[in-house]
Amino acid sequence: MWFDDNNGPVEVLEIGWPGGTVSGRLVGSGRDGILLAHGAGTNQDHPFITLLRDGLADAGYTVLTFNYPYSERGSRRPDPTPRLLECHQAAAERLAGLVDRLFLAGRSMGGRMATYLAAGGRETAGLVLYAYPLHPPGSPDRLRADHLADVRAPMLFFQGTRDALARMDLFETHVASLPGVTVEILEGAGHTPRGGGWTEASMARHLVERTAVWIGGLGSGKSRPPRP
């Protein structure tokens, strides 16, 4: 099924996973695919996720968003991590069958789940992490970084200097120093996509532009024709 949003046609997909089905939104027709996962407490139709989705599609990528099971149910409380990963893996498999290269991207919790998949062996051409939650707010001792050393694909992190979920000194020590990591500093930005001189629109434009530059620098994929 297709519908038109403000930025053009969006294909609505049903994605099967071991616990049932969730919905997805597919846009774009590029040979490189980006699986864009939403953050905790939101869903794939959050305005900022759709801004990123449509911007990346306009930049030449095939982009798939999806709901985690809890957001498909209309809840704001995330499922346990194993359920999130099962669903995320199913969405990755769905997009991988449509493109030459699969990139795993996500905002906050969605990006964290993407890194767990990659650390666990999910093949990907690269990861793009928008506002990676290095630790819970107010708990810098509870780092979510040990698994990152097991990720073999290149990683791009967008890091706000005022992000309460990623203290800068800890980020530099435990993330930026890892091999294969590229960091884009977002001066003044917190964990949300607005504030500190940023609006959702200006943040989305910047993230899309810099994501495209980074992916372009990784080289070309195979020569499969674009999706019709």
N, C-alpha and C positions, 0 to 999 in steps of 0.2 A: 504494500500500500504506500502511496505517496501523498504528501501534502506540501503546500507552499507556506513557508514562514516569510519573514520580512526580507530574507536574503536568498530566496530561491527554493527549488525543490528539495525535500527531505524524504528519504525512503525510511519507512517504519518497518523494523525487523522484529521477529520473535526469536530470541536466543535461548536454546535449550541448555540446561545445565543439570547436574545430578539431582538437584532439589526441586526442579520444575522449569519454569520459563520466566524470562524477564524481557522487557522491551528494549530496543535499541534504535538509534537514529543514525542513518548513513548518508553522508554528503560527500561530494567531490568525485573526481575520476582520475586521480594521479596513480602512477605506478608505485609510489611509496605510500604506505598506509600508516595512519596514526590512530592508535586506540587511546581515547581520552577518557579517563575515569574521574568521576566527580568526588568531592570531598565529603566528610562526615556532616550529617545534618542537612544535606541538600539532595538534589537529584540531577539527572542529566539535562533537565529543562531549566535549571537555574540560569538566570540571565547572563552571568559571567561565563558559564560553561558554553552556552550557545554562542556568545561572542567569540570565544576561542575556537570553537568548532567551525563556525562559518568563516572566520578569518583564515584558519589553516586550510580549509577547503579552497578559498579564493587564492591562496598562495600556491596551490597546485597539488594538494595531498587528498587522498581518500581518507576521510575521518569517520570513525565509528565511536559514538558514545553509547552508554548503556546504564541501566539502573542496577544497583545491587539489590538483592532480595528485599531488604528492609525498606529501601526507598520505593521499590515497586509496590510494596504493601501500603505505602503512604506514611510510614513511620520515619522518625528522625533519629532513632537510636540504632546505630550500626549493629549488624549481625556479628557473631564471633568470627575471628580472623579466618579459620578454616573454611567457613561458608563463603566469606567474601572472596577468598582465593579460588574456590571452585568455580564461582560465577565469573570471576575475572578471567580465569583460564579459558572458559568456554567462549567468552567474547573474543579473546585473543585468537583462538582457533578459527572463529567465524571470519574475522578480518584477514587472517593470514592466507586463507584460501582465495582471497580476491585481489591480492597485491603481490608485488615482487619482494618488497622489503617491509617488515613490520617494525614500527617504533612503538614503544610503550610510553605513554605520557599520562600524567595525572596531576590533579591539584590536591595538595595536602594528603589526606588519608588515601585517596586514589593513587597518588604517586608512590606512597609507602607500600601499598599492595603490589604495585608494579615492580618495585625493587625486590620484594619477597619472591615474586614469580621468577624474575631473572636470576636471583641468587639460587633458586631451587632448580635451575636448568632450563627454563623457558627460553627458547631461542629468540633473539631480538637483535635488530640492527643498532639499537641504541635506546636510551631512556631519557625522557625529558620530564623534569620534576619541578612543578610550579608550587612554590611555598612548601617545601618538604618539612614535615613535622618531626624535627630531630628529637624532641622530648615533649611531654605534656606541659601545658602552661603552669608555671610555678614549680616544676619538678625537673630541673636541669640534670639531676642525678640519674634520671630514668631515660638513658639514651637509647635511641632506636638506630644504632649505627653498626653493630657488630657484623651483621649480614652483608653490609655493603662491600666488604672486601672480597666476597664470593661472587660478585657480579662481574662478568667478563666483558660485557658490552660497554661501549663508551657511555658516559652519563653527563647530562647537562642540568645543572641546578640553577634556578633563579632564586636568589637569596635576598630578602629584604633586610635592611640594616636594623630595623626596629621590630623584627618578628619575635613575638613572645614565645613562639614554639621552636625557635632555633637561635639560641644565643650565639652571637657572632664569634666569640672566642672558641666556643665548643665546636661550632661549625667549621672553623678554620683548622682546628686540630683533628677532628674525627671524620670530616668529609672532604674538604678542599684538598687535603694532603694525599688523598688516595690516587693511585694511578688511573689514568683514563677519565678523570673528572675535569669538566670545564665548569666554571662558575661565572654567572652573570649577576653582578651586584645591582640591587634595586635600592638606590639611595633614598632613605626616608620611608620606605615602605614597611608596613607591618605585615601581619598574616593575612589580612583581608586585601582584596584587590583595589581598595580605595583608601585615601588618606595619605598624609605625608607628601602632598602635592600631586598625588595620582588620582585619576578617576578610573572607573571600570573600563571606559572606552580607551583612555590613553594607555592603561596597563595592558589591555588586550592587544592593542596595536603593537606595543613594544615587544611583548612576548612572542607574538606571531612573527614579527620581523626577525628577531634574534634567533628564534627556533629555526626558521627557514635558512638563515645564514649558516647555522651550525650543521644542520642536516646536509646542506649543499657542500660543506667542506668535508664531509665523510665520503664523497664520491658517488658514482651512479650505481643504480641497481641493474637488474636484468632487463631484457628488451621485450617484456610482455606488453601487448597493446593495452592502452588505457581502457577502463570500463566504459561501456556505451552510456 
